[in-house]
Amino acid sequence: MIKLQDYARVIRSKNSGPFELTFDILFDNLEDYEHFVASKVLTKESFAKLYQIEVDDIITFEHVKPARGIKITIPRPWSQGSVGESDMHGSQQYANLLSIEVPEK
Amino acid sequence: MEELRVLVPNGMLGYGFPLEDFERGMKRQPHGIVVDAGSTDSGPQKLALGEMTCPESAYYKELSVLVPAAKKAGIPLIVSSAGGDGTNQHVDLFIKIVEQIANEQELSINLAKIYSDIPKKQIDSALQDGKITAMQNVPELTQEEVDQTTVVTAQMGAEPYLTLLKAEKKPDVIIGGRTYDPAPTAALGMYYGFDSALAWHMGKIIECGAICCVPAGKTVLGTLRSDHFLIEPMNLDAKALPHTVAAHTMYEKSSAFNLPGPGGTLNLEECEFKAETDRTTRISGSRFIKDENYMVKLEGAKVVGYRSITVMGVRDPILISQMDEALAYVKEQMEKELPEECSQSQIIFHPYGKNATMKNLESLTDEAGHEMCVIAEVAAPTQEMAQLVVNRIRTTLLHYGYPGRVATSGNIGMPFTPLEIPLGKVCQFNVYHLLKIEEPVAQFPVIMQEVGK
């Protein structure tokens, strides 16, 4: 097994507007992307579990072949910039994804 | 016209750009310079308090380069979402800056501005007529929230810009209020008769400058043709690769395939990204699906109180091992000692070293570092009250005799004075809704004027 942080090229999170968080995982080449998708280590269900949210809360779960990537969007747990904000741009929320284990090719 | 070239100096006016890259772009004889200044990313306080994303001097510096360059080339310079929030107030400020530059550089500038503030009266009646709908994950809009918001703006589409481009007396510079970021490029594309879907998609990519390239950069040239468009960074060491451009299409959007905006949705399900050269990407197959109703996104924010913080460092492993309990104790004490203040305040602990950044999304909930930084945040109706509560939080945690304590001189390390730091007003986005409008042009008033020599 190999950790996603050592397998993917880009793993990022960002606000998509003040009320949503979006996650992108991008791979170096089509082969890596397709291997990852086929491995099914990241599904709506496993993502929901990792982030302790309900599967039904996931707004978007897309496989984006032209970008060799996966996009996931969820509601922002708190509205951006409100009292208690800890991540204004939502740019640190990807951290859970780094240690996902991907089977070796 | 065979191709339309649009030069974007940087993804955000005020963030700076390499002059040599911009000049390289100008040598390609673009038909327009487009630069966006807006974002909600840095929070609600700008909109609520009338603040800008960058200092005025940053806008002045960049416009001092862009205005004369556009004038000399005889092409329009379009600046959208002036000041960051795009309110009328900041449109007027940008107009003042351009006027100053025109006078200083002895340029005669035909200057247009487009306002995007929506009068509260219009919001009120739209609310009553059911013309406002909440975006996903946003509470329904109420009259009370409308009353509390400082100003409401709407993201305009391409139409107001297109109308200006078609005007008999063409503007040299257009300063736009709050605008859907790709709209100025879309308007240029439509003006010159190109496919609107490709124009919207090119706008979506180049509005961020050369972020879609490797390495990510600032200045980018978009070339729109009849059945595709090209993306090319102006930094010669950077490359726009098919997958980096495709990846950028999904950047900070809810979906990679459906991008809703004013008047319709850009659909990219059949889009193709191909290498044109080793540093230029060709994109085709974008589609634009018009909405039955013309909807614009409203934005508004309100002041919810005053905030104070205190910053506390903890190194003692005995306390760290029971930090959750210790913070619960402090909160309980506060509620006992200051019941009136606590009932009006929000108290939030940020225990850096243990779930402070990701909070309830964190998967490693039980891991703590060997040291922690706890920031206590209090939002209250007045600064004085916030100071009082946060002061009591600090002193309570400072001398709390937690179970197993061996050090009795003080539980926290305090890095800063003042020990309690007043942060001023705290704000919140409270309008983020869709408004159905009948007139995508008339909704956004346009004023033209001649400035300079």
Contacts between the chains, C-beta under 8 A, distances in Angstrom:
chain1	res1	chain2	res2	distance
A	10	B	247	7.0
A	14	B	251	7.1
A	14	B	252	4.7
A	15	B	40	7.7
A	15	B	41	6.1
A	15	B	252	6.5
A	16	B	252	5.2
A	16	B	253	5.4
A	16	B	254	4.8
A	17	B	40	6.7
A	17	B	135	7.3
A	17	B	254	7.7
A	17	B	432	6.9
A	18	B	40	5.4
A	18	B	44	7.2
A	18	B	429	4.5
A	18	B	432	6.0
A	19	B	135	6.6
A	19	B	136	7.5
A	19	B	137	4.6
A	19	B	138	5.2
A	19	B	429	7.7
A	19	B	432	6.2
A	20	B	136	7.5
A	20	B	137	6.4
A	20	B	254	5.8
A	22	B	250	7.9
A	22	B	252	6.5
A	22	B	253	6.9
A	22	B	254	6.3
A	24	B	247	6.8
A	24	B	250	5.8
A	24	B	251	7.2
A	26	B	243	7.3
A	26	B	247	5.0
A	50	B	363	5.5
A	51	B	361	5.0
A	51	B	363	7.3
A	52	B	360	6.4
A	52	B	361	6.7
A	52	B	363	7.4
A	53	B	361	7.5
A	59	B	136	6.5
A	59	B	137	7.8
A	59	B	254	6.0
A	60	B	254	5.5
A	60	B	255	4.9
A	62	B	255	6.3
A	62	B	256	5.4
A	62	B	257	6.4
A	64	B	246	7.1
A	64	B	250	6.0
A	64	B	256	4.3
A	64	B	257	7.4
A	66	B	242	7.3
A	66	B	243	7.2
A	66	B	246	4.1
A	66	B	271	6.5
A	66	B	272	7.0
A	66	B	273	5.0
A	67	B	243	5.7
A	67	B	246	3.7
A	67	B	247	4.2
A	67	B	249	6.9
A	67	B	250	6.0
A	67	B	256	6.6
A	67	B	273	7.9
A	68	B	243	5.1
A	68	B	246	7.7
A	68	B	247	7.7
A	69	B	243	8.0
A	69	B	246	7.8
A	69	B	247	5.8
A	69	B	250	6.8
A	69	B	256	7.6
A	71	B	250	5.1
A	71	B	255	6.9
A	71	B	256	4.8
A	73	B	254	4.6
A	73	B	255	6.9
A	75	B	136	7.4
A	75	B	137	4.0
A	76	B	137	7.1
A	77	B	359	6.6
A	77	B	360	5.7
A	77	B	361	6.2
A	78	B	359	7.7
A	79	B	428	6.5
A	79	B	429	5.7
A	80	B	40	7.2
A	80	B	41	8.0
A	80	B	43	6.5
A	80	B	44	7.2
A	80	B	429	6.5
A	81	B	42	7.9
A	81	B	43	3.2
A	81	B	44	4.5
A	81	B	45	6.8
A	81	B	427	6.7
A	81	B	428	6.9
A	81	B	429	6.7
A	82	B	44	7.6
A	82	B	304	7.7
A	82	B	428	4.8
A	82	B	429	7.7
A	83	B	304	6.8
A	83	B	305	7.7
A	83	B	307	7.0
A	83	B	346	4.9
A	83	B	348	6.4
A	83	B	377	6.9
A	83	B	379	4.3
A	83	B	426	5.7
A	83	B	428	7.5
A	84	B	346	7.1
A	84	B	348	4.0
A	84	B	350	8.0
A	84	B	377	6.5
A	85	B	43	7.4
A	86	B	350	5.9
A	86	B	356	5.8
A	86	B	357	5.2
A	86	B	358	7.7
A	86	B	359	6.3
A	87	B	357	5.7
A	87	B	358	7.6
A	88	B	41	7.2
A	88	B	42	6.5
A	88	B	43	5.6
A	89	B	41	5.4
A	89	B	42	8.0
A	92	B	357	5.1
A	92	B	358	7.0
A	93	B	357	7.9
A	93	B	358	5.9
A	93	B	361	5.9
A	95	B	357	7.8
A	95	B	358	6.5
A	95	B	362	8.0
A	96	B	358	7.3
A	96	B	361	7.0
A	96	B	362	7.3
A	96	B	363	4.4
